[in-house]
Amino acid sequence: MLKSKFFLFGGSILLFLTNLIVFLRLPHVVWIPSFVGTWLTSKGLIYYRDFIQTHFPLSHLVVYPFLKLFNWNLEVEPFFSFFILILTLIFIYLINRSVSLSRKGFWVSGIFFSTLYWYFSTWVQYSQEALIGLVLTIVFLLLIKACSNRTIPKNKLFFIGLLLSFAQLSGQVASPTVIVFIISILFMLKIKLSGKKEFLNNIFIFALGILLPLMAICVYFLIKGALGDFYYWNIPYYLIYSKLSQARPGILPIKDIVLFYLPPLILIFSLLTAKWKIGGFPKKILLILCISTIPSVIFSVFHPHHFLFGLPLISLSWVYILRDGRNKRLDNIFLLSAIFVTGYLLYSKYFWYQDKLKFASPTINLSRVTENDTQSETIAWLNKNSTLSDRIIVVGDPVLYYRADRLPANKYFSVLPWHYLPLDQTAVEFTNKRPNFWVIDNLYKKRLITSWKSPEILKFIENQLLNYKIVYKNTEWEIWKKI
């Protein structure tokens, strides 16, 4: 027992230190929607009404108090990425301890999760998907504990509802998985509760937990006069126009997708063998939960971050695959499969880590502007030749609003092609709320053609500039002033 605890402690320290080294060596970057959105909120602007966001807001609001406390220091937000990783690993361990005496599942899950966490984050960056993944891991822990009990305490049922609502209101990518969780809870209640009245009472408590955060959000935006905007940008607009924001249209990282879904595939074989009865209901639900991540990972707006919300659940497959059973031969086969997949994972991602970790200490924050950066020169000119009341539009990095301490002229603060569609609606906004200055990054402007294939957006900007004159220019940036 003492030897086992020693290996657990030593292994945990090694896993922690490895992640800490990666965290310190990888470049840091702020998550622009959260960082800029919360800063604009602190200046009195309202989400959706005064500036566009196409995702539910809770993942932003969670970090708001901390960003405000540190006055939106660019170094602070990336730390949330590390905290989320560590907390998720802790809950993966707690789940492993709840279902198995063996720790093999935890170690393989931990390595699988940690390796792909930084890879899919692309940098050290806080994201809504990582936060959702953590919340869903907690929900799964509560679910397996509820399965082992005769009844589910109403306070835990209410709490599960709150967490599922929190996950959903943090981002639309969670929707299919949240629905599976809700159906699973209802099915479990139906099995555990024989009386109709008790069943309905428990459903009411569960539904109350789900609905309270949603009602609070709706009341907030209703008071702010932005309930219609909240609905439009998060549901109809998200479904219709967000598909345009695919970074590489028509191209999916097939190797990454196959590697990502290998654990659930092996879990299927585990269920089809003698281990079918081992793990019971939670094991089968976990498989369905893993499958439910496919629409948001593959068929929605594709971005590597989208893997992160399902990564903890996918990683948990190893906990059930490597749970010791009665058939030692099968146990060894599954252990060999875990070793093979882990070995291939580490080999395939080695070159990515080798390239990213070449940055030497101290940690580089890619969101920070250096003294010789052309953006800092642009900001200096803008601060000298404009006032705080002047409104601007930035065709480039939206963090410039924060750096220059200037607010956007209208809701189209971020020049992303899918934000500007439909163009006739955007044109009306610019007619009513013209910026005093356009601040344009010419390299970013080229991306409208080369990366996003959106010449109509570039043409729209050029038409807007007909009523402006250029007043500043350097090797990268231009500033146009209203005539």
C-alpha positions as CSV (number, residue, x, y, z in Angstrom):
1,M,0.0,0.0,0.0
2,L,2.8,2.4,0.9
3,K,4.7,1.6,-2.3
4,S,1.5,2.2,-4.3
5,K,1.0,5.6,-2.7
6,F,4.6,6.5,-3.3
7,F,4.3,5.7,-7.0
8,L,1.0,7.7,-7.2
9,F,2.6,10.7,-5.5
10,G,5.8,10.5,-7.6
11,G,3.8,9.9,-10.9
12,S,1.5,12.8,-10.1
13,I,4.4,15.2,-9.4
14,L,6.1,14.1,-12.7
15,L,2.8,14.7,-14.6
16,F,2.4,18.1,-13.0
17,L,5.9,19.2,-13.6
18,T,5.8,18.0,-17.2
19,N,2.7,20.1,-17.8
20,L,4.2,23.0,-15.9
21,I,7.3,23.0,-18.1
22,V,5.2,22.9,-21.2
23,F,3.1,25.8,-19.8
24,L,6.1,27.9,-19.1
25,R,7.9,27.2,-22.4
26,L,5.0,27.4,-24.9
27,P,4.1,30.9,-26.1
28,H,1.1,32.5,-24.3
29,V,-1.7,34.3,-26.1
30,V,-5.0,35.8,-24.9
31,W,-8.3,34.5,-26.1
32,I,-9.5,37.6,-28.0
33,P,-13.3,37.1,-27.6
34,S,-13.0,36.8,-23.9
35,F,-10.3,39.4,-23.3
36,V,-11.7,42.1,-25.5
37,G,-15.3,41.3,-24.7
38,T,-14.9,41.6,-21.0
39,W,-12.8,44.8,-21.4
40,L,-15.5,46.4,-23.6
41,T,-18.1,45.4,-20.9
42,S,-16.0,47.1,-18.3
43,K,-16.3,50.3,-20.4
44,G,-20.1,50.1,-20.3
45,L,-20.8,48.3,-23.6
46,I,-23.3,45.4,-23.7
47,Y,-22.6,42.0,-25.2
48,Y,-24.4,41.4,-28.6
49,R,-26.1,44.8,-28.7
50,D,-22.9,47.0,-28.8
51,F,-20.4,44.5,-30.0
52,I,-20.8,41.1,-31.8
53,Q,-20.2,37.8,-30.1
54,T,-21.4,34.6,-31.7
55,H,-21.1,32.4,-28.6
56,F,-22.9,32.2,-25.3
57,P,-21.2,34.4,-22.7
58,L,-20.6,32.5,-19.5
59,S,-17.0,31.4,-20.4
60,H,-16.2,35.1,-20.7
61,L,-18.0,36.2,-17.6
62,V,-16.1,33.5,-15.5
63,V,-12.8,35.3,-16.0
64,Y,-14.2,38.8,-15.9
65,P,-13.6,39.4,-12.1
66,F,-10.0,38.2,-12.4
67,L,-9.2,40.2,-15.5
68,K,-10.8,43.3,-13.8
69,L,-8.8,42.6,-10.7
70,F,-5.5,42.7,-12.7
71,N,-6.7,45.5,-14.9
72,W,-6.7,43.3,-18.0
73,N,-3.0,42.4,-17.7
74,L,-2.2,40.4,-20.8
75,E,-0.2,37.9,-18.8
76,V,-3.1,36.8,-16.6
77,E,-5.6,35.1,-18.8
78,P,-3.4,32.3,-20.1
79,F,-2.9,31.0,-16.6
80,F,-6.6,29.8,-16.7
81,S,-5.6,27.3,-19.3
82,F,-3.1,25.7,-16.9
83,F,-5.6,25.7,-14.0
84,I,-8.2,24.1,-16.1
85,L,-5.8,21.3,-17.2
86,I,-4.8,20.6,-13.6
87,L,-8.4,20.6,-12.3
88,T,-9.5,18.3,-15.1
89,L,-6.7,15.8,-14.3
90,I,-7.8,15.8,-10.7
91,F,-11.4,14.9,-11.6
92,I,-10.1,12.3,-14.1
93,Y,-8.2,10.7,-11.1
94,L,-11.3,10.9,-8.9
95,I,-13.4,9.1,-11.6
96,N,-10.7,6.4,-12.0
97,R,-10.7,5.9,-8.2
98,S,-14.5,5.6,-8.2
99,V,-14.6,2.8,-10.9
100,S,-11.3,0.9,-10.5
101,L,-8.6,-0.1,-8.0
102,S,-6.1,0.0,-10.8
103,R,-4.4,3.3,-11.7
104,K,-3.3,2.2,-15.2
105,G,-6.4,3.9,-16.6
106,F,-5.6,7.2,-14.9
107,W,-2.0,7.3,-16.1
108,V,-2.9,6.6,-19.7
109,S,-5.8,9.0,-19.6
110,G,-3.6,11.7,-18.0
111,I,-0.9,11.3,-20.7
112,F,-3.4,11.2,-23.5
113,F,-5.3,14.2,-22.2
114,S,-2.2,16.3,-21.3
115,T,-0.5,15.7,-24.7
116,L,-3.5,16.6,-26.8
117,Y,-4.6,19.4,-24.5
118,W,-1.7,21.7,-25.4
119,Y,-1.7,20.5,-29.0
120,F,-5.3,21.4,-29.6
121,S,-4.9,24.6,-27.7
122,T,-2.3,25.5,-30.3
123,W,-0.7,27.9,-27.7
124,V,-1.2,28.4,-24.0
125,Q,-4.6,30.0,-24.4
126,Y,-7.8,30.0,-22.3
127,S,-10.8,28.8,-24.3
128,Q,-14.5,28.1,-23.8
129,E,-14.0,24.5,-25.0
130,A,-11.4,23.7,-22.3
131,L,-13.7,25.1,-19.6
132,I,-16.7,23.1,-21.0
133,G,-14.6,20.0,-20.9
134,L,-13.8,20.5,-17.2
135,V,-17.5,21.1,-16.4
136,L,-18.6,18.0,-18.3
137,T,-15.9,15.9,-16.5
138,I,-17.4,17.0,-13.1
139,V,-20.9,16.1,-14.3
140,F,-19.7,12.6,-15.3
141,L,-18.2,12.1,-11.9
142,L,-21.5,13.0,-10.3
143,L,-23.3,10.8,-12.7
144,I,-21.3,7.7,-11.8
145,K,-21.6,8.4,-8.1
146,A,-25.4,8.7,-8.6
147,C,-25.5,5.4,-10.5
148,S,-23.9,3.6,-7.5
149,N,-26.5,5.0,-5.0
150,R,-30.1,3.9,-4.6
151,T,-31.4,7.4,-4.9
152,I,-30.0,10.7,-6.1
153,P,-30.1,13.5,-3.5
154,K,-32.1,16.4,-4.7
155,N,-29.3,18.9,-4.0
156,K,-26.9,16.9,-6.2
157,L,-29.6,16.6,-8.9
158,F,-30.0,20.4,-8.8
159,F,-26.3,20.9,-9.0
160,I,-25.9,18.6,-12.0
161,G,-28.6,20.7,-13.7
162,L,-26.7,23.9,-12.9
163,L,-23.5,22.5,-14.3
164,L,-25.1,21.3,-17.5
165,S,-26.7,24.7,-18.0
166,F,-23.3,26.3,-17.3
167,A,-21.7,24.1,-19.9
168,Q,-24.3,25.0,-22.5
169,L,-24.2,28.7,-21.8
170,S,-20.4,28.6,-22.2
171,G,-20.6,27.6,-25.9
172,Q,-22.9,26.0,-28.5
173,V,-20.4,23.2,-29.1
174,A,-21.6,21.6,-25.9
175,S,-25.2,21.2,-27.1
176,P,-25.2,17.5,-28.4
177,T,-23.3,16.3,-25.4
178,V,-25.4,18.2,-22.9
179,I,-28.5,16.7,-24.5
180,V,-27.1,13.2,-24.0
181,F,-26.3,14.0,-20.4
182,I,-29.9,15.2,-19.8
183,I,-31.4,12.1,-21.4
184,S,-29.1,9.9,-19.3
185,I,-30.1,11.5,-16.1
186,L,-33.8,11.2,-17.0
187,F,-33.3,7.6,-17.9
188,M,-31.5,6.9,-14.6
189,L,-34.3,8.6,-12.6
190,K,-36.9,6.5,-14.4
191,I,-35.1,3.3,-13.4
192,K,-34.3,4.3,-9.8
193,L,-37.7,5.9,-8.9
194,S,-40.8,3.7,-8.9
195,G,-43.3,6.3,-7.8
196,K,-44.6,8.7,-10.5
197,K,-44.9,11.6,-8.0
198,E,-41.3,11.2,-6.8
199,F,-40.1,10.9,-10.4
200,L,-41.9,14.2,-11.4
201,N,-40.5,16.0,-8.3
202,N,-37.0,15.0,-9.2
203,I,-37.4,16.1,-12.8
204,F,-38.7,19.4,-11.5
205,I,-35.6,19.9,-9.3
206,F,-33.3,18.8,-12.2
207,A,-35.1,21.1,-14.7
208,L,-34.9,24.0,-12.2
209,G,-31.2,23.6,-12.0
210,I,-31.0,23.8,-15.8
211,L,-33.3,26.7,-16.3
212,L,-32.2,29.1,-13.5
213,P,-28.9,30.2,-15.2
214,L,-30.7,30.5,-18.5
215,M,-33.5,32.6,-16.9
216,A,-30.9,34.8,-15.1
217,I,-29.0,35.4,-18.4
218,C,-32.3,36.3,-20.2
219,V,-33.4,38.6,-17.5
220,Y,-30.0,40.4,-17.6
221,F,-30.1,41.0,-21.3
222,L,-33.8,41.9,-21.1
223,I,-33.0,44.7,-18.6
224,K,-30.1,45.8,-20.8
225,G,-32.4,45.9,-23.9
226,A,-30.3,43.3,-25.7
227,L,-32.4,40.1,-25.4
228,G,-33.3,40.1,-29.1
229,D,-29.6,40.6,-29.9
230,F,-28.6,37.8,-27.5
231,Y,-31.0,35.4,-29.3
232,Y,-30.1,36.5,-32.8
233,W,-26.3,36.2,-32.6
234,N,-26.3,32.9,-30.6
235,I,-28.9,30.9,-32.5
236,P,-30.1,31.9,-36.0
237,Y,-26.9,33.8,-36.9
238,Y,-24.6,31.1,-35.4
239,L,-26.4,28.4,-37.4
240,I,-26.6,30.3,-40.7
241,Y,-23.3,32.3,-41.0
242,S,-20.8,30.7,-38.6
243,K,-20.0,27.9,-41.0
244,L,-18.1,30.6,-43.0
245,S,-15.5,30.9,-40.3
246,Q,-13.8,27.6,-41.1
247,A,-10.1,28.3,-41.1
248,R,-9.3,25.8,-43.9
249,P,-12.6,25.1,-45.8
250,G,-13.0,21.5,-46.9
251,I,-9.8,20.3,-45.1
252,L,-10.0,18.3,-41.9
253,P,-7.0,16.8,-40.0
254,I,-8.0,13.2,-40.6
255,K,-5.0,11.8,-38.7
256,D,-5.8,13.9,-35.6
257,I,-9.5,12.9,-35.8
258,V,-8.7,9.2,-36.0
259,L,-6.2,9.4,-33.1
260,F,-8.7,11.4,-31.1
261,Y,-11.4,8.8,-31.5
262,L,-9.3,5.7,-31.0
263,P,-10.1,5.3,-27.3
264,P,-13.9,5.2,-27.9
265,L,-13.3,2.7,-30.7
266,I,-11.3,0.5,-28.3
267,L,-14.0,1.1,-25.7
268,I,-16.5,-0.5,-28.2
269,F,-14.4,-3.6,-28.3
270,S,-14.2,-3.6,-24.6
271,L,-18.0,-3.5,-24.4
272,L,-18.4,-6.3,-26.9
273,T,-16.1,-8.6,-25.0
274,A,-16.4,-10.2,-21.6
275,K,-16.2,-6.7,-20.1
276,W,-19.7,-5.8,-21.3
277,K,-21.1,-6.1,-17.8
278,I,-18.2,-4.5,-16.1
279,G,-18.8,-0.8,-15.6
280,G,-22.4,-1.1,-16.5
281,F,-24.5,2.0,-17.2
282,P,-21.8,4.6,-16.9
283,K,-19.5,2.8,-19.3
284,K,-22.2,2.7,-22.0
285,I,-23.2,6.3,-21.4
286,L,-19.5,7.3,-21.7
287,L,-19.4,5.8,-25.1
288,I,-22.5,7.6,-26.2
289,L,-21.1,10.8,-24.8
290,C,-17.9,10.3,-26.8
291,I,-20.0,9.8,-30.0
292,S,-22.0,12.9,-29.2
293,T,-18.9,15.1,-29.6
294,I,-18.6,14.2,-33.3
295,P,-21.0,16.9,-34.6
296,S,-19.3,19.7,-32.8
297,V,-15.7,18.5,-33.6
298,I,-16.1,17.6,-37.2
299,F,-19.3,19.0,-38.7
300,S,-19.5,22.4,-37.0
301,V,-17.2,25.4,-37.6
302,F,-13.9,23.5,-37.5
303,H,-11.1,24.7,-35.2
304,P,-8.6,22.7,-33.2
305,H,-10.0,24.2,-30.0
306,H,-13.2,22.2,-30.6
307,F,-11.5,19.0,-29.7
308,L,-10.9,20.3,-26.2
309,F,-14.5,20.2,-24.9
310,G,-14.7,16.4,-25.6
311,L,-11.1,15.6,-24.8
312,P,-11.6,14.7,-21.1
313,L,-14.5,12.4,-21.9
314,I,-12.5,10.8,-24.7
315,S,-9.6,10.4,-22.3
316,L,-11.8,8.8,-19.7
317,S,-12.4,5.9,-22.1
318,W,-9.0,4.5,-21.0
319,V,-10.3,4.3,-17.4
320,Y,-12.9,1.8,-18.4
321,I,-10.8,0.0,-21.0
322,L,-8.0,-0.6,-18.5
323,R,-10.3,-1.5,-15.6
324,D,-9.1,-5.0,-14.4
325,G,-11.5,-7.7,-15.3
326,R,-11.7,-11.5,-14.9
327,N,-10.1,-12.3,-18.3
328,K,-6.4,-11.5,-17.9
329,R,-5.7,-12.2,-21.6
330,L,-8.2,-9.5,-22.6
331,D,-6.7,-7.2,-20.0
332,N,-3.3,-7.6,-21.5
333,I,-4.6,-7.0,-25.0
334,F,-6.2,-3.8,-23.9
335,L,-3.1,-2.8,-22.0
336,L,-1.0,-3.4,-25.1
337,S,-3.4,-1.3,-27.2
338,A,-3.1,1.5,-24.7
339,I,0.7,1.3,-24.9
340,F,0.6,1.3,-28.7
341,V,-1.8,4.3,-28.9
342,T,0.1,6.3,-26.3
343,G,3.4,5.6,-28.0
344,Y,2.1,6.6,-31.4
345,L,0.6,9.8,-29.8
346,L,3.9,10.8,-28.2
347,Y,5.8,10.1,-31.4
348,S,3.3,11.9,-33.7
349,K,3.2,15.0,-31.6
350,Y,6.9,15.1,-30.7
351,F,7.8,17.3,-33.7
352,W,5.1,19.7,-32.9
353,Y,6.3,20.1,-29.4
354,Q,9.9,20.3,-30.5
355,D,9.0,23.2,-32.8
356,K,6.8,25.0,-30.2
357,L,9.1,24.5,-27.3
358,K,12.1,26.0,-29.0
359,F,11.1,29.4,-27.5
360,A,13.5,30.0,-24.6
361,S,12.5,31.3,-21.2
362,P,11.2,33.7,-20.1
363,T,7.8,32.9,-21.4
364,I,6.8,34.7,-24.6
365,N,3.3,36.3,-24.7
366,L,2.4,36.7,-28.4
367,S,-0.3,39.2,-27.5
368,R,2.1,41.7,-26.1
369,V,3.5,44.4,-28.3
370,T,7.2,45.1,-28.2
371,E,8.6,48.6,-28.2
372,N,9.8,48.3,-31.9
373,D,6.5,46.8,-33.1
374,T,4.7,48.8,-35.8
375,Q,1.5,48.4,-33.9
376,S,2.9,50.3,-30.9
377,E,3.9,53.1,-33.3
378,T,0.4,53.2,-34.7
379,I,-1.1,53.3,-31.2
380,A,1.2,56.1,-30.2
381,W,0.0,58.2,-33.2
382,L,-3.6,57.5,-32.5
383,N,-3.3,58.4,-28.8
384,K,-1.6,61.7,-29.7
385,N,-4.0,62.7,-32.5
386,S,-7.4,61.5,-31.1
387,T,-9.4,61.7,-28.0
388,L,-11.1,59.1,-25.7
389,S,-14.4,60.0,-27.2
390,D,-13.3,59.2,-30.8
391,R,-14.6,55.9,-32.0
392,I,-12.6,53.6,-34.2
393,I,-12.8,50.4,-36.3
394,V,-9.8,48.1,-36.3
395,V,-9.1,45.9,-39.4
396,G,-6.6,43.7,-37.6
397,D,-5.9,42.5,-34.0
398,P,-8.9,43.6,-31.9
399,V,-6.7,43.8,-28.8
400,L,-5.6,47.2,-30.3
401,Y,-8.9,48.7,-28.8
402,Y,-7.6,47.8,-25.4
403,R,-4.0,48.9,-26.0
404,A,-5.1,52.3,-27.5
405,D,-8.0,52.7,-25.0
406,R,-10.4,53.5,-27.7
407,L,-13.9,52.0,-28.2
408,P,-15.4,50.7,-31.4
409,A,-17.7,52.9,-33.4
410,N,-20.3,50.1,-33.8
411,K,-21.0,46.4,-33.1
412,Y,-18.8,45.3,-36.0
413,F,-15.6,45.8,-34.1
414,S,-13.9,42.7,-35.3
415,V,-13.5,42.5,-39.1
416,L,-14.2,38.8,-39.6
417,P,-16.0,38.0,-42.9
418,W,-18.8,36.0,-41.2
419,H,-19.4,38.9,-38.8
420,Y,-20.0,41.3,-41.7
421,L,-22.7,39.2,-43.4
422,P,-25.3,40.0,-44.6
423,L,-23.6,43.1,-46.0
424,D,-26.7,45.2,-46.4
425,Q,-27.4,45.0,-42.7
426,T,-23.8,45.9,-41.9
427,A,-23.9,48.9,-44.3
428,V,-26.9,50.3,-42.3
429,E,-24.9,50.1,-39.1
430,F,-21.9,51.9,-40.6
431,T,-24.2,54.6,-42.1
432,N,-25.7,55.3,-38.6
433,K,-22.5,54.9,-36.6
434,R,-19.5,56.0,-38.7
435,P,-16.1,55.6,-37.1
436,N,-13.9,58.6,-36.6
437,F,-10.9,56.5,-37.7
438,W,-10.2,53.3,-39.5
439,V,-7.1,51.6,-38.2
440,I,-6.0,49.0,-40.8
441,D,-3.4,46.3,-40.7
442,N,-2.5,45.7,-44.4
443,L,-1.3,42.1,-43.7
444,Y,-4.6,41.4,-42.0
445,K,-6.5,42.9,-45.0
446,K,-4.7,40.5,-47.3
447,R,-6.0,37.6,-45.3
448,L,-9.5,38.6,-46.3
449,I,-8.5,37.3,-49.8
450,T,-5.8,34.7,-49.2
451,S,-7.2,32.9,-46.2
452,W,-10.9,33.7,-46.1
453,K,-11.6,34.2,-49.8
454,S,-13.9,37.1,-49.1
455,P,-13.3,39.8,-51.7
456,E,-16.7,41.3,-51.0
457,I,-15.7,42.2,-47.5
458,L,-12.5,44.0,-48.8
459,K,-14.7,45.8,-51.4
460,F,-17.0,46.9,-48.6
461,I,-14.2,48.4,-46.6
462,E,-12.7,50.2,-49.6
463,N,-16.2,51.7,-50.3
464,Q,-16.3,52.9,-46.7
465,L,-12.9,54.5,-47.0
466,L,-14.1,56.8,-49.9
467,N,-15.2,59.3,-47.2
468,Y,-11.9,59.1,-45.4
469,K,-8.4,60.3,-45.9
470,I,-5.2,58.6,-44.9
471,V,-3.4,60.5,-42.1
472,Y,-0.8,57.9,-40.9
473,K,1.1,55.0,-42.5
474,N,4.0,52.8,-41.6
475,T,5.3,49.5,-43.0
476,E,2.3,47.6,-41.8
477,W,-0.5,49.9,-40.5
478,E,-2.6,52.7,-41.9
479,I,-4.9,55.2,-40.2
480,W,-7.8,56.8,-42.1
481,K,-9.6,59.8,-40.7
482,K,-13.2,60.8,-41.4
483,I,-13.5,63.7,-43.8
